[in-house]
């Protein structure tokens, strides 16, 4: 059985005009332990809604999600709260997801206060410092607030907050969309290293095909709430079968000649040890 298994997920919303909107329409997918599945599609395709359904941040109207054999929808509130320590999310906008009034130490320690109340203040602080260092930040930032950090540093704080409880599954919802190319590559390298070192499983939501191509072994393509194509990244992104996937790839236009070089640099900067390497080798055979 796959580590993450979603079956026939449905999420409906009622629009202001009273009509029904199917944000997620009978979506099924699976992720093996330690793999990274990239979900791509246009804005409004249902990617972020799907991410929140998997972690039960919003309730599905229909369908089932199993994580490591656990039926997520069947969990009562207390058990769901306990399980959340192992199923974490990193949001798109780092500053918006961090409390501007809290110090970095308190932001990263907050999940420990909730999930490990037996820990002493000293143990929490030591774990916060080691986790910050693991994501590439110095313990000197503990007393600062988010406004005093760069965008890349803010997102690394968000990653540290997600990792401090030692999760097995991390949902990454456009984690580098607001960062420039150089900072983006650095954060992606960190995420890939963490996946390998910690044995993490990623559900990676992104509109940027190059990022997904560099980070993910498998890809799923969404359109209007439906999953139109899934498979190994090298297969889907080099030989797409669905007409929409071909349209999506053909729309990846370059604004200027320098952008092509920048994107290739991004690929090279995150390529070392990337999870897609095994699949790329298989596809090259």
C-alpha positions as CSV (number, residue, x, y, z in Angstrom):
1,X,0.0,0.0,0.0
2,X,1.2,3.5,-0.8
3,X,2.2,5.8,2.0
4,X,-0.5,8.4,0.9
5,X,-3.6,7.2,-0.9
6,X,-6.4,9.5,-1.9
7,X,-9.5,8.1,-3.5
8,X,-12.3,10.0,-5.3
9,X,-11.9,13.2,-3.3
10,X,-14.7,15.7,-3.9
11,X,-15.0,19.3,-2.6
12,X,-18.0,21.5,-3.5
13,X,-18.6,25.2,-2.9
14,X,-21.6,27.2,-3.5
15,X,-21.0,30.4,-5.6
16,X,-22.7,33.7,-4.8
17,X,-25.1,33.1,-7.6
18,X,-26.2,29.9,-6.0
19,X,-24.5,27.6,-8.5
20,X,-22.3,24.7,-7.4
21,X,-18.6,24.8,-8.0
22,X,-16.6,21.5,-8.0
23,X,-13.2,22.6,-6.7
24,X,-12.0,19.0,-6.6
25,X,-13.8,16.5,-8.7
26,X,-13.2,12.7,-8.1
27,X,-9.4,13.1,-7.6
28,X,-7.4,10.0,-6.8
29,X,-3.6,9.6,-6.5
30,X,-0.9,7.9,-4.4
31,X,2.6,8.7,-3.1
32,X,5.1,6.1,-2.0
33,X,7.1,6.7,1.2
34,X,10.0,9.0,0.6
35,X,8.8,10.2,-2.8
36,X,7.8,13.7,-3.9
37,X,4.6,14.1,-6.0
38,X,4.3,17.4,-7.8
39,X,0.9,18.7,-8.6
40,X,0.8,21.3,-11.4
41,X,-2.0,23.3,-13.1
42,X,-3.3,26.7,-13.7
43,X,-4.5,29.0,-10.9
44,X,-7.9,27.9,-9.9
45,X,-7.4,24.3,-10.9
46,X,-7.9,23.0,-7.4
47,X,-4.3,22.3,-6.4
48,X,-4.3,24.1,-3.0
49,X,-7.8,22.8,-2.2
50,X,-6.5,19.3,-2.8
51,X,-3.5,19.9,-0.5
52,X,-5.8,21.0,2.3
53,X,-8.2,18.1,1.8
54,X,-5.3,15.6,2.2
55,X,-4.4,17.1,5.6
56,X,-8.1,17.6,6.5
57,X,-7.6,21.3,7.0
58,X,-10.9,21.4,5.1
59,X,-13.4,18.6,5.1
60,X,-14.0,16.7,1.8
61,X,-17.6,16.2,0.7
62,X,-16.8,12.7,-0.6
63,X,-13.8,10.4,-0.9
64,X,-11.1,9.0,1.4
65,X,-7.5,9.7,2.4
66,X,-5.2,7.2,4.0
67,X,-1.8,8.2,5.3
68,X,0.4,5.4,6.4
69,X,-2.7,3.1,6.6
70,X,-4.7,5.6,8.7
71,X,-8.1,6.6,7.4
72,X,-7.8,10.4,8.0
73,X,-11.6,11.1,7.7
74,X,-12.4,8.5,10.4
75,X,-10.2,10.2,13.1
76,X,-12.0,12.0,15.9
77,X,-10.8,15.5,16.8
78,X,-8.4,14.5,19.6
79,X,-6.7,11.8,17.5
80,X,-6.6,14.1,14.5
81,X,-4.9,16.7,16.6
82,X,-2.3,14.2,17.8
83,X,-1.7,13.0,14.2
84,X,-1.1,16.5,12.9
85,X,2.4,16.4,14.5
86,X,3.4,13.9,11.7
87,X,1.5,15.6,8.8
88,X,2.7,19.2,8.3
89,X,2.3,22.0,5.7
90,X,4.4,24.9,4.4
91,X,2.3,27.7,3.0
92,X,3.0,29.8,-0.1
93,X,3.3,33.3,1.5
94,X,5.9,33.0,4.3
95,X,5.2,36.4,5.9
96,X,1.4,35.9,5.9
97,X,1.8,32.5,7.6
98,X,4.0,33.8,10.4
99,X,2.6,35.8,13.3
100,X,4.3,39.2,13.0
101,X,4.1,39.8,16.8
102,X,5.9,36.6,17.7
103,X,9.6,36.0,17.9
104,X,11.1,33.4,15.7
105,X,11.9,31.2,18.7
106,X,8.2,31.1,19.7
107,X,7.0,30.6,16.2
108,X,9.1,27.5,15.7
109,X,8.4,26.2,19.2
110,X,4.7,26.6,19.0
111,X,4.0,23.1,17.6
112,X,6.2,21.6,20.3
113,X,4.1,23.4,23.0
114,X,1.0,21.8,21.4
115,X,2.3,18.3,20.7
116,X,5.0,17.8,23.3
117,X,3.9,19.6,26.4
118,X,6.1,17.4,28.6
119,X,9.2,19.0,27.1
120,X,11.1,21.5,29.3
121,X,11.8,25.0,28.0
122,X,15.4,24.1,27.6
123,X,14.7,21.0,25.5
124,X,12.3,23.0,23.3
125,X,14.9,25.8,22.8
126,X,17.6,23.3,21.9
127,X,15.4,21.6,19.4
128,X,14.3,24.9,17.9
129,X,17.9,26.0,17.4
130,X,19.0,22.7,15.9
131,X,16.0,22.7,13.5
132,X,16.7,26.3,12.4
133,X,20.3,25.3,11.7
134,X,19.1,22.3,9.8
135,X,17.2,24.6,7.4
136,X,20.1,27.0,7.0
137,X,19.3,29.6,9.7
138,X,21.4,30.8,12.6
139,X,20.3,30.5,16.2
140,X,21.1,34.2,16.4
141,X,17.6,34.9,14.9
142,X,15.7,33.5,17.8
143,X,14.7,36.9,19.2
144,X,13.9,38.6,15.9
145,X,10.4,38.9,14.4
146,X,9.4,38.0,10.9
147,X,9.5,41.6,9.6
148,X,13.2,41.7,10.3
149,X,13.9,38.7,8.0
150,X,14.2,38.4,4.3
151,X,11.6,36.5,2.3
152,X,13.9,33.5,2.0
153,X,14.6,33.5,5.7
154,X,10.9,33.8,6.5
155,X,10.2,30.7,4.4
156,X,13.0,28.8,6.1
157,X,11.3,29.6,9.4
158,X,8.1,28.2,8.0
159,X,9.9,25.0,7.0
160,X,11.5,24.8,10.4
161,X,8.1,25.1,12.1
162,X,6.8,22.3,9.9
163,X,9.8,20.0,10.7
164,X,10.3,20.6,14.4
165,X,7.8,17.8,15.3
166,X,9.6,15.3,13.0
167,X,6.8,14.7,10.5
168,X,6.7,12.0,7.9
169,X,4.5,13.9,5.4
170,X,5.0,17.5,4.4
171,X,2.7,19.3,2.0
172,X,4.4,22.2,0.2
173,X,1.9,24.6,-1.2
174,X,3.8,26.8,-3.7
175,X,6.7,27.1,-1.2
176,X,9.0,29.2,-3.4
177,X,6.5,31.1,-5.6
178,X,7.2,34.4,-3.9
179,X,11.0,34.1,-4.0
180,X,13.4,35.2,-6.7
181,X,15.3,32.6,-8.8
182,X,18.5,32.4,-6.7
183,X,16.8,32.2,-3.3
184,X,14.3,29.8,-4.8
185,X,17.1,27.4,-5.9
186,X,18.7,27.6,-2.4
187,X,15.4,26.8,-0.6
188,X,14.7,23.9,-3.1
189,X,18.1,22.5,-2.4
190,X,17.4,22.6,1.3
191,X,14.0,20.9,0.8
192,X,15.5,18.2,-1.3
193,X,18.3,17.6,1.3
194,X,15.8,17.4,4.1
195,X,13.6,14.9,2.1
196,X,16.6,12.6,1.7
197,X,18.1,13.1,5.2
198,X,14.8,12.7,7.0
199,X,13.1,10.3,4.7
200,X,10.2,12.7,4.2
201,X,7.3,12.3,1.8
202,X,6.3,15.5,-0.1
203,X,3.1,16.6,-1.8
204,X,4.5,19.5,-3.8
205,X,2.0,22.0,-5.2
206,X,3.3,24.4,-7.8
207,X,2.4,26.3,-11.0
208,X,6.1,26.3,-12.0
209,X,6.9,23.3,-14.2
210,X,10.6,23.8,-14.0
211,X,10.5,23.6,-10.2
212,X,8.5,20.4,-10.2
213,X,10.7,18.9,-12.9
214,X,13.7,19.6,-10.7
215,X,12.2,18.4,-7.4
216,X,9.7,15.6,-8.0
217,X,9.9,12.0,-9.2
218,X,6.2,11.9,-10.1
219,X,3.8,14.5,-11.5
220,X,0.0,15.0,-11.5
221,X,-1.7,17.5,-13.7
222,X,-4.9,19.2,-12.6
223,X,-7.5,21.1,-14.7
224,X,-10.8,22.4,-13.4
225,X,-10.7,20.2,-10.3
226,X,-9.9,17.0,-12.1
227,X,-6.6,15.1,-12.5
228,X,-6.0,14.8,-16.2
229,X,-2.7,13.0,-16.2
230,X,-0.3,11.3,-13.7
231,X,3.0,9.5,-14.0
232,X,6.8,9.7,-13.8
233,X,8.0,13.3,-14.1
234,X,10.2,12.4,-17.1
235,X,7.2,10.8,-18.9
236,X,4.6,13.4,-18.2
237,X,6.8,16.4,-18.9
238,X,8.6,15.1,-22.0
239,X,5.9,13.0,-23.6
240,X,2.6,14.2,-22.3
241,X,-0.5,12.3,-23.3
242,X,-3.3,14.6,-22.3
243,X,-4.1,17.6,-24.6
244,X,-4.2,19.9,-21.6
245,X,-0.8,18.8,-20.4
246,X,0.6,19.6,-23.9
247,X,-1.1,23.0,-23.8
248,X,0.3,23.7,-20.3
249,X,3.9,22.8,-21.4
250,X,3.6,24.8,-24.6
251,X,2.6,27.8,-22.6
252,X,5.9,27.8,-20.8
253,X,7.2,30.7,-22.8
254,X,10.3,32.8,-22.1
255,X,9.9,36.5,-21.6
256,X,13.5,37.3,-22.4
257,X,16.7,35.3,-23.4
258,X,18.1,35.6,-19.9
259,X,15.1,33.8,-18.4
260,X,16.1,30.6,-20.2
261,X,19.5,30.7,-18.7
262,X,18.1,31.5,-15.3
263,X,15.7,28.5,-15.5
264,X,18.5,26.2,-16.6
265,X,20.6,27.5,-13.7
266,X,17.7,26.6,-11.3
267,X,17.6,23.1,-12.7
268,X,21.4,22.7,-12.2
269,X,21.4,24.2,-8.8
270,X,18.8,21.7,-7.4
271,X,19.8,18.8,-9.6
272,X,22.4,17.2,-7.3
273,X,20.7,14.3,-5.5
274,X,17.2,15.4,-6.7
275,X,14.5,12.8,-6.2
276,X,13.7,12.7,-9.9
277,X,17.2,11.3,-10.7
278,X,16.2,7.6,-10.4
279,X,13.2,8.2,-12.7
280,X,15.3,10.2,-15.1
281,X,17.7,7.4,-15.4
282,X,14.9,4.9,-16.0
283,X,13.4,7.1,-18.7
284,X,16.8,7.5,-20.4
285,X,17.2,3.7,-20.8
